[in-house]
Amino acid sequence: MTGSKRAATLTGVQLLLFPLMVLSLTGATTTAAPVPPIVVNDNRHAAGRFVDGTLRLDLRAQVGEWRPEKDRGPALRVEAFGEGTSPLSVPSPLIRVFEGTEVVATVRNELETLLRVHGLCERDGRVCPPVDVQPGEAREIRFRSGRAGTYHYWATTTGMPLPFRAVNDTQLSGAFIVDPPGAAPNADRVLVVTDWTSLTREQLQQVASADDPGQIFLGLNPQFTFLINGLSWPHTERLTYHVGDMVRWRIINLSTQAHTMHLHGFYYDVDSVGDGMRDTVMGVPKQRVVTQLMPPGGTLAMTWTPEREGNWLYHCHIRDHVSPERRLERTSTSHAGHHAHDASAGMAGMIVGVTVLGQRDGAPTTEDRNYAAARRMTLEMREEPKRFGDRPAFGFVLMDDERGQAADAGVSVPGPILVLKRGEPVEIALVNKLSEPTAIHWHGMELESYYDGVHGFSGTGQRITPLIQPGARFVVRFTPPRAGTFMYHTHLHDDTQLRSGLYGAMLVLDDTEAYDPALDHVFVIGRGVGQPSPVLLNGQDAPRMAWKAGARHRIRLINITPSDIFNVALQASEAPVTWRPLTKDGAPLPPDRCQPGAAKQVIGVGETFDFEYEAPAGRRTLWLEVRSLGGKWYSQGQVIIR
């Protein structure tokens, strides 16, 4: 593993270290005896049987053999739940009832360790006490379903809370859905996210006792992966819809990690969010997003309508969670999948593919294909040797075909800000002058599938997006339908390309707007090359800038790091100043979220936020600070108001 790859992995796995160390101290063990197979659960059929209006559910916990990459991948021994005498399943059997239903669940522990079960209780806002089931014991649990919403249940054999489970017990995880009276219970799909790692007990103890556990973890080169409904891409279920369908999904994060869930090509409405015990329904109008941050244990109910045919992705935007390195069946191409033409070789992990067909009534789907009057520009992808010590920068050079920008402009990190107009067709020629292939995704943009940037997958029929080879040219065409803050970036899930600068901001303005960099400030947060990898603001670790006093400023935040979730604050020396939230992912925020408040924001990978700041008269110094969620300082920009 190269130094850059090692640095990238460290960023993603540091969150795994604590749960792994916890497990090393618990002494969890597995047996070499034959175990039953585990089936994959698509969460389309509810478990249990109704007797006189009461749901009777028989769950058993047992060790089984699971294949998250189907027959191509290894067989993993994990702890899982099964229903009655039916096979064990990952995720655990779906519990789905109407509001107010009485549930009688029997839990049988066929494991060799204590089983602590969480979430089998009424959802009424009160604390849900766990139930301990001794080895060989069966416990009966009675409760009413409680309020309608998206919930979950889970169990542990380590005694640790949800975010800190690890290895053997992470698949003891299932969905618990409570439908309102009269609802159609099969009108949505339930997607449960889990994770797994290969470290043995002895390796875990080695990590736990080390002075530098991160380096020991990397030296052991463990396998770890992230799953949706028990499978890793490209083996995850392909979902198919028609243009105009109303699509409803429930996402349940029962992994040990946070995820930023990104939908290509379309916005989705956030209907409700929760923590497994409580479910909060969003007000009207609902927040529209393309990326949503989900903490461990978090739930999300979402609705969206496909408007264009083609192949699309829904995935976590954290690179380590969808990297080809997450493939369990390691081959010579697992770490170099970006050189392949098949998208399945360039990704793995928690990804779902979506195919959108034409309208159900056969009516033609309209596409804006009149680009005769399009604004034309060229983005050349170039290398700048030894930009980062002995390593090159990979970046973009913009040549506006109408404005005639010089072709010898230098490589900028991040890439040049693309300023487009809503409703104005644009044609962007991508010219690859790098020494390796690449693919570019137009993050948050509603466009034809062929131009979405997922090589070997995007497109329709035989018209599939190619990998842009060295020396090749690929022309992207779209008409921005809305104003907002977006981004463009490499979609190879390749750490070197992303850290070296293959990303940039894309602003779409209304006809009445003009981009004024003196009042409109774009902050692109990225990771640089090196170990440790620095956090950069617009390509710098400590930028300085001057803002006009007594003026209204727009602040646009973009997070395109590989794996980070940050706290960003604009503050004076004593405390954060006040700003007013405007948009998320380019979509206006609901009125109740646009109230002035402290200038602080949590931002995950793939998210954008816009704010309005009224600069006071007179000279003043502010700092734009980027910190981890735990408060670790990463980067700071200085703002002089005068």
N, C-alpha and C positions, 0 to 999 in steps of 0.2 A: 504494500500500500504506500503510495507516495505521500509526501508531506502535506500536500494540499488536500488529498483525500482524507488523511488522518485528521486534519483540522476540521474538515467539514463534518466528519462523523462525530467528533467530540462535541460540537455544538448541538447535534441532535440527540446524543445519548446521555448527556449530563443529567437530563431529567429522569433517565432510567436508573441512575446509580443508586439513589436512595432506596427505591423499592427492592432492588436486587440485593443490597446490603441487608435490608430487613429480613429477606427470605433466608440469607445465609446464616442468620442467627437462630432461625426457627427449626432448622433440621428437617425440612420437608424432604421426603424420599419418594422414589418410585420403585416399582417392582418389575423384574424381568420376566415374570410369568405372562403367558398369553392373555391378551385383553380383547374385549369386543370392539368392533369397528364403530366409529362415530360418523353419523350422517350430517350433512349440511342442512341447516334449517333456513328456508327462504322467508319465514315469518308470514306465510299466507294462510296458515291453518291454525286455529286456536286449539289449545290443549284442553283436556278435561271433558267431562260429560255433565249434563244437567239432570238433576233428580229433584222433581217438585220445585223447580225454580232456583235451586242451589247448585252452584258449580262445584263439582267434586273433582279434585285434582290430585293425582298420585305421582310424586316426583321421587326419583332415586338418584343419588350421587355415586359415581363410580369412575374408575380409571378406564380410559378407552384409547383407541388408535385413530388419529385424525389426519386427514390429508388436505391441507388448505390450498395446495396446488394440484389437486385431484391426482390422477395417476402419474403425472410427470414429476411430482415432488416427493419429498420424504414423508414417511409416516411418523407422526409425533404422538408421544404418550402424554395425555393431559387428563385432568379431572373435568368431568362434564355431568350435566343432568340429563336424564331421560324420563319419559313418561310411562309409568307402568312397566309393561314388558316390552315396550317399543324400544328401538335403538336409542342410544345416547345421541345427543345432537349439539351442534355448535352453530349459532347461539342456542341457549337453553330454550325449552318449549315456550311458545308464545302464550301468555295469559291475556285473554281479551274478553271483557264482559261489559254489560251496560251499567250505567250509573245506578247504585243502590243494590247491586247483586250481592247475595251472600256467597262467600267462598269458603269451602272446607278443603284445606290442602294437607296432605300427608307427605312428609319428607322423610325418606329412608336414607341413612348414611351407610353405604357399602364401602367406604374408604377406611384407611387405617388410622386416620387422625380425626380430631374434633372438627365438625363442620359448623360454621357460624353463618346463619342465613339472614340476609337483610332484605327488607322491602315487601315481605308478605304481611301487609297490614292495611288498614283503612287509610285512604288519602283524605284526611280531614284537617290538615294543617298541624297536627300534633306530631311529636317525636315518635318515630317508629322503632321500638326496641328490637334488637336482633334476637334470634332464637338459636340456641346451641343444641346440636344434635350429636350425641356421642357415637363412636364407631359401633356399627351393628344395631343402632337404635332407630326407631321410627317415631316421629313427633307429629301430632295433629295440630293444625293451626286454623282457627276460625276467625273470620273478619268480613266486614262489608267492603265493597270496592271503594266507596267514597266518591269524590268529585271527578267529573269527566276530565281527561287529560292524558298526556304522554308520560309514562313512568317506567321504572325498571325494578328488577329484583336481582340479587347477586349473592354469592356466598364466598367465603374464604376459609382456607385451611391453615392460614398463617396467623389469623386473628387481627390482621391489619385493616385499616380503613381502605375504601375503594381506590384512591389514587396510588396506594402503596402496595397493592397486591403485585405478585410477580410469578412468572414461569408457570407452575403447575395449576394454579387456581384461577388464572385470568379468564378461562373459558366458562366458568360457572357464572354465566351472565345472560340475562334474558329480558325481554320486553314485557311490560305490564301496561296494557292499554285499556282505558275506561272510556267507553263511548257514551255520548248523551242519548237520552231516550229517543227512539225513532231514527237514529243515524244508520246509514248503510255501513256496516263494519268492514267491508272489503273494498271501500272506495278509495283506499290509500295504500301505500306500501310502507313497510317498517324496515329500516336499515339499522342494524346494530353493529357498532364499531368495537373491535377488541384488538389486543396485541399479544405477542409471544416472543420469547427470547430463548436461545439455546444454551445458556450458561449452566453448567452443572453446579452441584452443591459445593464441591471443592473449589471450583473457579470463583464462585460467589464469595466464599470465605477469603480467598486470595485478594479479591477486590476490596472487601470490607476492611481487611487489616492493613491495606497499603497506605503509605503517606500520600501518594498521588493516585487515587483510585481511577481517575480518568485515563491516565496513561496505561495503567494495568488493564483496564477495560479494553482499550484500543489494541494493546499487545496481544490479548487473547483472541482478538478478531471474531467476536461472537456473531451469530446470525440473530437478527430480530426482524420482525415483520408486523404489519398492521393489516387488519382484515375488515371486510364489510360482509356481514351475514356469513361469516366463517370461511371466506375465500379471499385470495389475493389475485389482483389483476395479472394476466388477462383472463383468469378463470372465474371472476365475479360474474354475476348474472347480467346479461344485456337486457335493458328495459326498452320497450318499444311503445311509441305513442304516435298519434296523428296530429297534424297541424290543427290548432284550435281546441285540443283536449284541455280539460282542467286536471292538472296533475297535483296530487297531494302526497307528500312524503312525511314520515316521522323519522328523525335521526336520533339515535340514542348512543351516546359516547360512554361505553363501559370499558374503555382502555385506561391505561395509566397516564396518558398524555393528553394535552390540549391539542385541538385541531382547528384549522381555519378552512371551512368547507366552501369550496368554490365551484360555481356552475358556469360552464362555458356558454357564451352566446346569448344568454337570457338573464333577466332579473327574476328574482323570486321574492314573494312576500313572506315575511316572518309572521306566522300566525300566533305562535306561542313559544315561550322558552321556559325551561324548568331545571330542577336539580334532581329529579327522580322521586322526590317527595312532594314537591309543589310545582304546579304548572300555571304560568301567568299568561293569560290571553292578552295579546297586543290590542291597543285601541285602534280606532279608525280616524284617519287613514293609517294603514299599516306601513311599516318600514320596508322599503324595497332595497335589496342588496344583491351583489353577486358573490360576496364572500362573508361568511359569518363565523366568528370565533366561538368555539365550544370548549368549555373546561371539562376535565374528567368528571364523569357523572352527569354531565349536562344533557339536556334534551332540547329538540327543536322540531316544531311542526311548521311545514312550509308548503306554499302553493305557488305553482307557476304554469304558464301557458306557452307551449312551443309555437313559435310563429313562422319558423322556416324549416324546411326539410334538411336532413343531413345527419351526420354522426357527431355527437357531442360528449363531453366528459363532465362528470361530477367527482371531485376529488379533494383531498386535503392539499393545501398549498404549501405545507412544510416539506421541503425537498427530501429530507431523510425519510419521510413517511411514504413517499411514492417513487423513490429512487430504484433503479435496477438492482442496486446492492441489497434491496430487501427481498430479492428472490431467494427462496430457500434452496432450490435446486441450482447449485452454483455451477456455471459452465464458463468457458473461455470468453463468452460474450456478456456475461452478467455484469461486468464492471466496465464494459466498453460498448454498451448497447446503443449509444448515440451514433455509431457508425453503421447501424443497420437501417434497413428501409421499413421494417415492421415496427409499428408503435409499441407492440407488446414487448419488444426487446429493449426498449428505452424507458420502461416504467414497470413498476410492480407495487404491490401493497394496496392501500385503501382507495380504490378507483372504481367507479361504475361507468360503463359505457351506455349511452342513450342513443337510440336510433329514432329519428322523427320522420314519419312517412307523410304523404300528402293528406289533404283533408278527407274525412270519412265519406263525404258526399260526392267525392270525385272532382270537386271544383278545383281549378288550377290555383296553385300557390303563386302569388305575385312576387316577383323579385325586381328590384331596381337595377337593371342591367344597362341603363343608358349612361355610359361613361364618356361619351364623345366630348362633353364639355367639362370633364373632370379636371380638378387641379392636380397637377402632376409633380411628383418629387421623387428623388432617388436617395435611398439610404444604403450607403456602402458600409459593409462590415469589414473592418480592417484590424490589423495587428500593429502595435507600436512596441518594438523590441526593447527589452530591459526597462520598461516603465516602472516595474515593481522589483527593484534589485536586478536579478538575472532573469526575471519572468516578464513576458509581454503583457500589455493591456489588450483586451479584445473590446472593441468599441465601434461606434457608428460615426459616420461623417454624412451630414445632410447636405444634399445638393437640390435646392428647389429649382425645378426645371424652368419655372417662370421667372424667378428672381435671379437665377444665374449665380448662385454661390460658388466660390472657387472650389475646384476639385481637390486642391492640395491642403484643405483645412485639416487641422490636427484631430486625432482621436480624442474624444471627450468622455469622461467618466463622471456621472452617468451620461447617456447619450443625449443628443440635442432635444430640447423641448419641442414637440410637434404641436403647433397651434392650428386647429381646424375649425371649421364653421359647421354649426348644426344645419343639416339639410343640404350641404354642399358636397357633391361626389368628390372622392379623392382617389388617386391612383398612385400607389407607392411601389416603386421598383426596388426590391431587395437584391443587392449585388454582393455576393460572397467572395471577398478577397482574403478570407482567412485560410489557414492551412488545414482546416478540418470542416466537416459539415456542420450545419446548424439548422434551426427552425425557430420562427418568431411568432409569438402569441400576442394578440391584441386584447389585453386583459380588460374585461368589462364592456367591450364593444359588441354591439348587436350587428352581426354581419353574416354573410353567406358562409356555410360550413367549410367550404373548400379553402377559404382564406383564414380560418381560425388558427392554424399553425401547428396542429398535432400531426406530425408526419406519419404517413402510413395508416391514418385513421380518419381524419377530418375529410369531409366531402360527401358525395352521394354516388351510388352505383360504382362505375369504373373510374370516376373522376375523383381520385384520392390525392390528398396533399402530399407532395414529394418532400424529401429531405433536400435542403439546399446545399448542394455539393460545392467544394471549392471551385471558383470560377463560374458558377452558375448564377442565373438571374431568375427571380420569381416575383411576379407582379401581383400585388394585393389591391383589391378594389372594394370600397365600401362607402356608404353614405351615413355619417353619424346622425342618428335619429334624435339625440338629446344632448344638451350641454352638460358639462361636468368634468371631473378629474379622473383620468384613466392612466394606464401605463402600457408599455410594450416591453417584452423581455424574451430571452431564449426559453424555449420549452423542451429542452433536452433533459432537464433535471440533472444537468451536468454542473458540478460544483465549480470547476475551473472557469467555465464560460460565464457563469453568473457573477462570481466574485471579481472576474477580470473586467467587467463593465458592460456586458451585453444586456442593458436595460435602460429605460428612459421614461420620461413623463409625456403624457399626451393630453392636451387640454382641448376641449370642444367649447366654443363660445357661441352665444346667440348672435343674431344679426346686429343687435344694438350694442354689443359688447366689443371692446378692443382690449387686447392684451397689453398691459402696462407693467413691465417688470419692476418699476419703482413702487407700485402699490399691490402687485399680485406676486406672491412669493411661494415658490414651489420648493418643497423639501423632500428629496428622495433619500430614504434611509436604506443603505446597503451595507454589505460586508466586503472588506478589502482582502487582498492577497497577503498571506503571512501566517505565522503561528506565534502567538494567538492572532486570530483574524480580527482586524480593527473594525469597529462600527463607524461608518462614514455618513456624513451629511453632505449631500451633493458632491460626493467624491473626496471630502476633506474630513479630518477628525475634529477640527476646531475652526470652522469658517467665521469670518467677520463680515458684517454688512451694516449699511446705514439705511434707516427708514425715515421718511418724512414725518415731522411732528405735526400734530393737529389734523391728521388725515385718517381716512378709513382704509384699512389694509385687509387683503384676503390672504389667508394662510392655507396652503394645500399640503397635506401630509400624505406621503406614499411610503409603504413598507414593502421593499422587494429584497429583503435579506433571504438567505436560504431557509432559516429555521427559527427566527426570533419573534418573540412577543414583547413589546416595550411599553413602558410608561413614558409618555412625552409631555413635557410641561413648558409653557412660556412664563417666565417669572422674573420679577425684580429681585433684589437682594433679600428681601424679607419674606416673600410669599409669591405664589402664582398671581398673575394679573387676571383680568376678566376678559373673556372673549365670548362670542356667540356662535354656537354650532350652526352650520348651514346644510351640509350634505354628507352622505356616506356613500362611497362607491359611485359618486356622480349623481345619486338620486336625492332629491330634497328630503330632509328629515321632517317627521310629523311636527306640527306646531308646538306640541308640549315638550319637544326635545330641542327646540330652537331658542330657549330662554338663556339669557346671559348667565355665566357661571365661571367658576375657577378654571383657568386655562390648563386643564389636565386631560389626557386622553390615553386609554389603552388601545394599542393598535397592533393587530396581528399581521402575519405575512399575507400579502395580497389584498389588504384593505387600504382604502383611501378615505380621508376626512378633510372637509373644508370648514374653515372658521373665519369669522369677521372680527377684527380687532380695531378699536378706536384708539389711535395713538394720541396721548395728551400733548398739549402745547409745552414747549420747553425741552431742554435736553434731558435724556434719561437713558440708562443702560439696562437692557434686558438680556436674558439668556434662554435659549431654546435647548432644553436638556433632554437627553435620551438615557433612560435607565431601564434596568431589568425590572420585572414585577417584584422582585425581592429588594429593590432599591440600589443595586449595584450601578455605579456611574459608568456610562459607555462613551458618550460624546456630548459636546456642547458647542452651540453656535452663539456668538456674541452679536447683539443687535444694539446699535447706537441710534437713538431717536434724537433728531435735531432739526 
